Structures are given as C-alpha cells and as structure tokens.
Amino acid sequence: MKKIQFSLLIATFSIIFVTQAQSDFSSPYSLFGLGEENVNYFGGYSALGNTGIASKNLFSINKANPASIASIASNTFLYELGLNGTYSDKKTLNSSQNNLDFNISHLAMAFQVKNYWKVNFGLVPYSKVSYEINLKTPVEGSVEYLNSTVTGSGGINEVFFGNGFNLSKNLSVGVELSALFGNISEEQLLNIGTYSATITDSKNYFGLGLTAGLQYSINNIIGKETTFGATLNLPTSLNGTEDETGTKSFTGSDVISILDETDIDINDFELPLKVGFGISSIINKSLTVNVDYKKNYWSNTNNSNNIYKNQEIYGVGFEYKPSKSIATVWNKLKYRVGANYNSGNLILSKQKIDNYAFSLGVGIPLSKSIYSSMININYSYGKEGTLNNQLIQDNYHKISINLSLLGNWFKKATIF
C-alpha cells in the first residue's frame, strides 16, 4: 500500500509540474497547425539518434514501438521520468534571439499482467505552441502607425495506454491507445494613437489515436541477435471548438466588449498515417546498433493552407557497454552515439523546414546488480530551418536526463 501511495504521489506531482512548468521557449514555426511536435524518446533512446522501433530492453520503457513492452523483465515495475533542457539560437539574415526551454518530457510506468502480457501507461506533451510577432504598419493618409502584436501559447498533451504480447519466443506484438487533448490560444493586440483593441482566439482539441507494432528476433544473422520492428499509426482527427472574445478602448475610457462567442465548431485537425521500420542488432556482448526509418503521410490530410508535405525521418544509433568480468558500476556504464535527419512536414516560401541532429549519451546504473535502476544523460546538437527566403534557422543544444526506476514488486516474500 505504501508503494502504491508513493507511486500516486509521484504521478500527481509530475502531472502538476508538467502543467505548471514555465520557460521562455519560442518558435515561429509553432504558429502552424498544432504547434511544434515534441520529440519524446524514453531512457537512452534519444542519444541513439531517436531510434528504438526494433529495440528490446528488460529494464527500460520504449515508447517507439508498443510491441517492445512485451520484452520487459517479469515481476518488475518500471518508472520513467524525463527532463529536457534546450538552449537555442534563432537567426535571420538580420537578427538573432536566444531562448532557454525547460520541461518534463514524459512520465510513464510499466508492469506485467501475465507472463505473456505487459502494459504501460503515461503522459507526454505531444506539441507546444509559443510565438510572438510584432508588426508596425504606417496608416495611409496619416502620420500614425498601426502597431500589432500577435502571441500564441498552449499545446496538445497525450495520455497513452499500451499493451505488449509475446506470441512466441521470437515474436511480439503490441497496441497503444492514446488520448490527445489541449488548448491553443492566440491573442492579437492592436494599437493606433489613443485606440486599442484586443482579440483572443482559443481553440480546444480532443481525439483518440491508435498505434500497432510488432517485433521479430532472429539469432546469428547480422550479430548475436537481430530484431526487426515495424509500427503503424492510424490516421486520426482531432475535434475542435473555438472561443473568441474581443474588447476595445480609448485612452481614459472604459473597456467595451465587441466580441464574445463560445463553442464554435471548427474544422477537425487531421493527423496522418504514420509507418515505421527498424532493425536492432546485438553485434556482440558490447555493441548494439539501431537503424530506424519513418514516414508520415501529411500530404494525404485535409489540413488547410496546403503547407504540409510528407515527412521522412532517418535515425541510427550505437550503444557500447564494456565487457568486464568485475561487476562494478563503472564497468556497467553504457555509452551511446547517434544521428537523426527529419525532413519536416512544412514547406514555407518554397523551402522545407528540416532538422539535423547528432547525439551523445551515457547510461549510469544506480547499483552493481544486473537488476538496476539507471540514470540516462543525453546531449544533442541540431539545426532546424534555413536562412533562405527570409526564414529562420534554429541552432540548438539539448540535454535530457531520464530516470529509469526498477522495482521488484511482484515477488513473494521469503519466510524463514
């Protein structure tokens, strides 16, 4: 009972922290659609080039493929908690801006239901919106200027529930149900002389998603063991409603309401069909190699503005663990390196908004035992966007700390 209460306390604290944490994150590309999609990889997978479709791990949760949940160790209870910190340098041809963003990237738990059936559930931020646009326009026939400021905030959250099943020694399958929900707000402030007006637009979204996956392992093909993985995210629609409010005022006068409408039906936002394929090969006792490929069919959605294109993502990662006979914490460190290319799903001013990233990481066990909790420290450097055609390029440094906690909750106590 104490362990259950402790778990609920951690979950409650983390959810409150997720919803209340503040930062000065800002991205002009979050103006479009649901905002910038968060890239959330658990454990050490973000240091492995954001791969993991074919990876299996006894003591860590892998959300890249719901089938991988079937591989967690029996009689264990796993916690995953992730923290992200990102320093970004955004540039145009004429200016630059620095931002620091800090947030909780995920909270998840996993455990065994039956020997062949494992489950996980958790909360992750799906997307984030934060931008500010300032314009100053001369008014024709006047010496006045129209000053306008547009700010956006909010995002979409995802609650997921996954199930993994071992169908045979080599084959596992999985299915994950997710609920997507959140609010995206935009406020426009207009000012000219003594007159000012404020218009606020708030959109609320909700939808359900379904992901299926499989993993199949074969011995002695590329290395000691090679696993092939595949995932399929079915297309889904997020139902939306909109609230609009507006006020105006003159200097020294009262504020007057000019707009107040709620629960306006708006067009659904469509998420595309997504497919992914991966290979993970344990070359020997020390080296593991992951390779992933994903494609998201944004061009088949009916989202407005015709700015979306099909998105391709490539990732490769290497994990090295020294093979030592002496069981010490330092001999059990896991070293990781990876690279990732994301073609992006936007075309603006005839330019694709793509992303390159290179990553390093280390996994630090918290004990000498093979059944050990672990701290994963990951660093990545990347570039998003371009300076061409008056667009913005973002060079960023990202550090993530993921805590994988392992508990043996389901073992019977021995009575002497």
N, C-alpha and C positions, 0 to 999 in steps of 0.2 A: 504494500500500500504506500509506503514511504517513497519507493522508486516511482510509482505512478504519479504521486503528488509532485515529486521533483520534476518529472517529465512535463507535466501540465504547467508548472511554474516556468520552466524554460520556454515552452511553446508560447505561453501568454506574453512573457517579457519580450521575446523575439518579435512577435507579431506587432506589439505596441511600438517596438523600436523601428520596425520596418515602416510603419505608417507615419511615425513622427520624425524620423531622421531627416536632417536638412543638409543641404550642400549648395554650392554655387555652380552646380552643373548647368551648362548651357550649350545647346547645339541648334543652329539654324535648320538643320535637316530634320529635326523633330517636329517641324511645322507641318509635315505631311502625314496623312493617314493617322495611325495610332501612335505616332512618335517613333523614336529610335528603339529598335528591338534590343533588349538586354541579352547578352551572351552569357548564359549561366551554365558552367560546367563544374561538376562536383569534384571533390577530392583533388587529385593531382592532374586531372584531365585537361585543365586549362593550360598547363605547362607542356602538354603533349600536343600542341597545335589544335586544341579544341577537337580532339578525336575521341573515340570511345564506342562507336557503333558495334564493333566486334569484340570489345574488351570485356573480360570477366574478372571479378575481384571478390575474394572471400570476405573482405573486411571493409569495404567501401561501397557507397551507393553510387550507381552510374545511371544518370537520367537520360543519357544519349540513346538508350535502347531499353524498352521495358522488359525485354527478354533477359537482360543481364541480371535482373533482380533475382532470378532463379538460382544464380550461382553463389549468393552469399552463404556464409557458413551456417550450418544448422545450429539451433539452440542459442542464437545470438540476437541481440537487439542493437541496431545501429542508429546513431545520431549523426546528422551532417549539419554543420553551421558554417556559412561562408561570409567573409567580409571583403569588400573591394574598396580600393583607393586609387583614383585616377587623376593624374596631372596632365592637362592638355594645353597645347599651344596652338591656337587657331589663328590662321593667317589669311589675308587677302593680299593683293598686289600693293595695297596702300596702308594697311594697318594690321595689328595683331592684338590678341587677347589671350590671357591665361586664365584657366579655371581649375579648381580642385573639387573633385567629387568623392564623397564617401558614403557608402550604404551597405546594408546587409544584402548579400546576393541570393541567399537561399536558406531555407530551414527545411529539413526532411528527416524522416525516420523510416526504418525498415525492420521487418522481423518475419519469422517463419510461422505459417499457419499449419501446414503439413510438411512432411519430408520433401514432397514434390512441388509445394506451393509456397511462394514467398510474396509478401506485399510491401509496398512503400507508399508514403503519402507526404505531402509537404506544401510549402508556399514559396513562390518565386515571383519577382517582378517581371512581367512579360515585356513591357515597354515603358518608356519615360519621355515626357514632354517638358521642355524648358527652353524658351527662347524670348528674346526681346528685340523688337525692330523699331527704330526711331527714324521718322521722316520729317523733313521741313520743306514745305512747298510754297512758293510765292503765290499770292492771290492776285489774279489778273485784274488790272484797273485799280489796284490798291497798293499801299506800302506795307500792308500786313502780310504775315506768314501764317500758314496753317501748320501747326505742329501736331503730329500724331505719334502715339506710342502704342505698339501692339505687343502684349506679353501673353505667353502661353505656359500652362503648367498642368501637372497631373500625370496620368498614365494608366496602364492596364496591369492588373495583378492576375496571377494564375494559381489556383489550388488544384493539385493533381492527386490522383489515386491510381497506383499501378499494381499489376499482378503479373508475376512470372511463374511459369510452369516448366518443370523438367519432364519432357515426354519420353526421353531415353537418356542413356549415358552421354550421348553426344549432341542431342537436340533439345533446345529450349525455345519456348515462345512466350510472348508477353503482350499485354494490352494495357493501355493507360487512358483513363478518362480524366478530362480536365475541365474546370470551370473558369472562364475568363470574364473579368468584370473590372470596371473602373470608371473614372470621370476625367474628362479632358476639358479644360476651361481656357477661354481666350478673352482677354479684356482689351478694349480699344479706347484710348483716351484722346480726345480731340480738343485743341485749344487754339483760339484765334482772338486776339485782343482781350476783351473782358468776358468773352463767351467760352464756355467749356461744356463738353458732353462726354459721358461715359457709357459704353455699350458692352455688356458682358454676355458671352455666349458659353453655355455649359452643356456638354454632351455626355450622356451616360450610356455605357455599353454593357451587354451581357451576352454570353454564348457558351456553348459546350463544344469541346473538341475530343477527338478520338485518335489514338496512335497505336499501331500494331507493330510488332517486331519479332525477329527470330535470330537465333544464333546456332551455328553448327560447327562442331570441332572435329578435326582430323589430325591424327598423330603422324609425325615424321614425313611431312611434305616439304614445307619450307624450313621448319625448325623442329624443335621437340614437340610443339603443339601449335596448330594453326586453326584459328576460329574465323569463320565467315559470318558477317552480320548484315541484316537489312531492316529498314524501318519504312513505315508508310503512315504519313499524317493525312487523314482525310480532310478535304476542304470543308470549311465551316463558315457560317455567317454570324456576325455579332449584331444583335438587335440594338437599335439606338433610339434614344429620345433626347430632346433638346429643350433647354430652358433659356429664355432670353429676357434680359432686363436692360433698361436704359434710363438715364437721367440727364438733365441739362440744367445749367445755372448761369447767371451773370454775376459779376463781382458785386458783392453786397446784397444779393438777392437769395431767396430760398431755392433749395434744390427741387426740381419738378420732375416727376416721373413721366417719361414719354413712351416706355415700352415695358410690358410685363406679361409674358406668355410662358406657360409651363407645359411639360409633357407633350411636346410637339413630335410627331413621328417623323423620323428622318430615314434616309436610305441605309440599309444594312451595310456594314463593312465586311467584305469577304476576305477570308484568309485562304491561301491557295493549297492545292495538293502539293505535298512535300514527300520526296523519296530520298532514301539514303542507303549507301552501301559501304561496308568497311571490312578490312582484314586486320587481324591482330595475330602476330606470330611470336611465340616464345622461342627465340633462337637457341638459347642455352639457359643455364641457371642464372645468368647475369643480365642478359639483354632481351628486351621485348620491343617490338616495332609495331606501330599502329599506322594505318592509312585509311582515310575516310574520303568519301565523295557524296555531296548532297545537291539536289536540285529542287528549287521551289518555283512552281509554275504560276507566277504572278500575272503573266500576260493573259491567262485564262479567266481572271477575275473581272468583275464588272465595276471595279472601283473607278471613281471619277478622275478627271484631269489627264487621263491617258499618259501618266508619267511612269507607270510601273512596267518593269520588264522581268523576264525570267532570271532567276538568281542561281548562280553556281558557287559552291563552296568546296575548297580542297584543303585537306589537312594531313600532316604527317608528324609523328612523334616517336621519340626513342626514350626508353627508360632503362637505366643501368643500375644494378644492385650488386655491389662487390660480393663475390662468393668466398666467404670466410668460414673457417671451422670454429673460430672463437665467437660465441654469441654475446656480443656487446652492442649497445645502442649505436655506436659509431659505425660498426660493421654492418648494420642493418639499414643505413641510410639509402634512400632511393633518389638517384639523380635523373633529371628529366630535361629534354630539349625538344622544341617543336617549331613548326612554321604553319601558317594558315593564309589562304587567299580567299577573299569573299568578293565576288563581282558586284555585290549590291543589287538592290531591287529598284533603284531610282535612276532616271535619266533626266537631267536638268541642263538646259542650254546646250543640248546635244552632247552632253558629257555624262558618262557613267560615274556614279559615286561609289567607287570600290574601296577595298580595305586590304592592306598587307599587314601581317603581324608576325613577330618572332618571339619565342618564349623560352624561359628557363625556369627550373624549379627544383625543389628538394623536398622529399618526404622524410619527416623526423619521427621515429617511433617513440612512444612515451614509456616503453619498458623494453627489457631484453626478450620477453616472451614472443613467440610467433603470433600469439593471440594478443595483439597490442593495438591500442588507440594510436592515432597518428596526427601530427600537425603537418599540413602541406603548405609550403610557402612558394608562390608562383609570381614571376615577373614577366611582363611582356612589353615590347615596344612596337608601335604600329603607326600607320599613316592611313587616313581616310580622306577621300575627296581630292580636289585638284585646284590649282590656281588659275586654270584656263577659263576663259569666258566669264570673268568676274565672279567665279565661285570661291569657295572657302576650303582650305586644306587644314586638316587637324592632325598634328603630330602628338602622340600621347604615350605616357608611361603608366603602366597599370600594375599594381601589386595586389594580389589576393592571398588571404590567409584562410584556409579551410580546415576546420577541425572535424576529424572523423573519430567519433567516440564509440567504443565497442563494449557491450555489456553482455555477460552470460547470465541471462535472466531465467532461462527455462530449464536449467539443470537442477535435478533433485538434490537436496542437501544430503550429505552422508552422515549417518548417525552411528556413533561409536558406542 
